[in-house]
Amino acid sequence: MPTHGFELDPVDFVTIGTIGPKGRRRFHLQAGSGSDLVTLIIEKEQARALSDAINEILENLGQQFPDISNIDVDLSQWDMTLRDPVEPLFRVAQIGLGYDEDREMILLVAQEMITIEEDVQALPDPQEVRLWASCEQMRALSEHAMIVVKQGRANPKSNGHMIYYWT
């Protein structure tokens, strides 16, 4: 169980962005509140899965609360760019979502990936980041994340593979 972490409650913004050329992009989940900024490294598939999970939780909530099912965002009204400095706190192992009905806020929890070294006797506790966001912010994050994921190379199967041409 994580014993230390970082919480933004509520966030002013939450976004996913990349740094680097296609095929070698590094995905970042970033959020800020006031002068606090947290940046995490995520995998492309985590970005895709997070987008899907947000859509699923909003769909499920929409069945209970009709106002949530009608959330539609215009991404041109949202600043979804990464903010400087982009200094990742850690690489994410797991992401979870929850909903606080009283506050009408979605909680995103990201837990640090811990790598195991051979000579370590006890594993360190992973760090945890908790981000509280509105349903509108999370819908915008979901839509933006799918755009970012799809901006990769036309043939993602060529990631990390050498292609030889013979004449």
C-alpha positions as CSV (number, residue, x, y, z in Angstrom):
1,M,0.0,0.0,0.0
2,P,1.4,3.4,-0.9
3,T,2.6,5.5,2.1
4,H,3.4,8.7,0.3
5,G,1.9,10.6,-2.5
6,F,0.7,13.7,-4.1
7,E,-2.9,15.0,-4.3
8,L,-4.4,17.7,-6.4
9,D,-8.0,18.4,-5.2
10,P,-9.4,19.7,-7.5
11,V,-7.2,20.0,-10.6
12,D,-7.3,23.2,-12.8
13,F,-6.3,21.0,-15.8
14,V,-5.5,17.4,-16.6
15,T,-4.1,16.3,-20.0
16,I,-2.1,13.7,-21.9
17,G,0.7,14.7,-24.2
18,T,3.8,13.4,-25.9
19,I,7.4,14.4,-26.3
20,G,9.5,13.0,-29.1
21,P,9.2,11.9,-32.7
22,K,6.7,9.4,-33.9
23,G,7.7,5.9,-33.0
24,R,9.7,7.1,-30.0
25,R,7.1,9.3,-28.3
26,R,7.0,9.4,-24.6
27,F,3.5,9.7,-23.2
28,H,2.8,11.9,-20.2
29,L,-0.2,12.4,-18.0
30,Q,-0.1,15.8,-16.4
31,A,-2.3,17.8,-14.1
32,G,-2.0,21.1,-12.2
33,S,-3.7,23.0,-9.5
34,G,-2.6,26.6,-8.8
35,S,1.2,26.5,-8.7
36,D,1.3,22.7,-8.2
37,L,2.1,20.6,-11.3
38,V,2.5,16.9,-11.5
39,T,3.7,14.9,-14.6
40,L,3.8,11.2,-14.9
41,I,5.1,8.9,-17.6
42,I,2.5,6.5,-19.1
43,E,2.5,4.0,-21.9
44,K,0.5,4.6,-25.1
45,E,-1.7,1.7,-24.2
46,Q,-2.4,3.1,-20.8
47,A,-3.5,6.4,-22.5
48,R,-5.9,4.4,-24.7
49,A,-7.2,2.3,-21.7
50,L,-7.6,5.4,-19.6
51,S,-9.7,7.0,-22.4
52,D,-11.9,3.9,-22.6
53,A,-12.3,3.7,-18.8
54,I,-13.3,7.3,-18.5
55,N,-15.9,6.8,-21.3
56,E,-17.2,3.7,-19.4
57,I,-17.4,5.3,-16.0
58,L,-19.2,8.4,-17.5
59,E,-21.6,6.0,-19.4
60,N,-22.4,4.1,-16.2
61,L,-22.8,7.3,-14.2
62,G,-25.1,8.7,-17.0
63,Q,-27.5,5.8,-16.3
64,Q,-27.8,6.9,-12.7
65,F,-27.5,10.7,-13.2
66,P,-29.0,12.0,-16.5
67,D,-27.0,15.2,-16.4
68,I,-23.7,13.3,-16.7
69,S,-24.9,11.4,-19.8
70,N,-25.3,14.7,-21.7
71,I,-21.7,15.9,-21.1
72,D,-20.3,17.0,-24.5
73,V,-17.1,19.0,-24.7
74,D,-15.7,21.2,-27.4
75,L,-11.9,20.5,-27.2
76,S,-11.2,23.8,-28.9
77,Q,-12.3,25.4,-25.6
78,W,-9.8,23.4,-23.6
79,D,-6.0,24.0,-23.3
80,M,-4.8,20.4,-23.5
81,T,-1.1,21.2,-24.0
82,L,1.6,20.0,-21.6
83,R,2.9,22.7,-19.3
84,D,6.5,23.4,-18.6
85,P,8.5,22.1,-16.9
86,V,7.8,18.5,-18.0
87,E,9.6,16.7,-15.2
88,P,8.1,13.3,-14.6
89,L,7.6,12.2,-11.0
90,F,7.5,8.5,-11.9
91,R,6.4,5.9,-14.5
92,V,2.9,4.7,-13.9
93,A,2.2,1.0,-13.2
94,Q,-1.6,1.2,-12.5
95,I,-4.4,3.7,-13.0
96,G,-7.7,3.6,-11.3
97,L,-10.9,5.7,-11.4
98,G,-13.6,6.4,-8.8
99,Y,-16.5,8.7,-8.4
100,D,-17.5,10.8,-5.4
101,E,-21.3,11.4,-5.7
102,D,-21.5,14.1,-3.1
103,R,-18.8,16.2,-4.8
104,E,-19.7,15.1,-8.4
105,M,-16.0,14.6,-9.0
106,I,-14.0,11.8,-10.6
107,L,-10.9,10.6,-8.8
108,L,-7.9,9.4,-10.9
109,V,-5.3,7.4,-8.9
110,A,-2.0,6.6,-10.5
111,Q,0.5,4.3,-8.8
112,E,4.3,4.2,-9.4
113,M,5.9,1.3,-11.2
114,I,8.5,-0.3,-8.9
115,T,11.4,-2.1,-10.5
116,I,12.9,-5.0,-8.6
117,E,16.7,-5.2,-8.3
118,E,18.3,-8.5,-7.3
119,D,20.1,-7.3,-4.2
120,V,17.1,-5.5,-2.6
121,Q,15.8,-7.1,0.5
122,A,12.6,-5.1,0.8
123,L,10.5,-3.5,-1.9
124,P,10.0,0.3,-1.4
125,D,6.4,1.5,-1.2
126,P,5.2,2.9,-4.5
127,Q,4.3,6.6,-4.7
128,E,0.7,7.5,-5.6
129,V,-0.9,10.5,-7.2
130,R,-4.5,11.3,-6.7
131,L,-6.2,13.8,-9.1
132,W,-9.8,15.1,-8.5
133,A,-11.5,16.4,-11.7
134,S,-14.9,17.3,-12.9
135,C,-16.8,15.0,-15.3
136,E,-16.3,17.7,-18.0
137,Q,-12.5,17.7,-17.4
138,M,-12.4,13.9,-17.6
139,R,-14.5,13.8,-20.8
140,A,-12.1,16.3,-22.4
141,L,-9.2,14.2,-21.2
142,S,-10.7,11.1,-22.7
143,E,-11.3,12.7,-26.1
144,H,-7.9,14.4,-26.2
145,A,-6.1,11.1,-25.2
146,M,-7.6,9.3,-28.2
147,I,-6.5,12.1,-30.5
148,V,-2.9,11.9,-29.1
149,V,-2.8,8.1,-29.3
150,K,-4.0,8.2,-33.0
151,Q,-1.3,10.7,-34.0
152,G,1.4,8.0,-34.1
153,R,2.8,6.4,-37.2
154,A,0.5,5.2,-39.9
155,N,1.6,1.6,-39.3
156,P,2.2,1.1,-35.5
157,K,3.2,-2.5,-36.2
158,S,6.6,-1.2,-37.4
159,N,7.4,0.2,-33.9
160,G,10.7,-1.1,-32.9
161,H,11.0,-3.4,-35.9
162,M,13.7,-3.2,-38.6
163,I,12.3,-3.3,-42.1
164,Y,14.6,-4.6,-44.8
165,Y,14.2,-3.9,-48.5
166,W,15.9,-6.1,-51.0
167,T,16.5,-5.2,-54.6
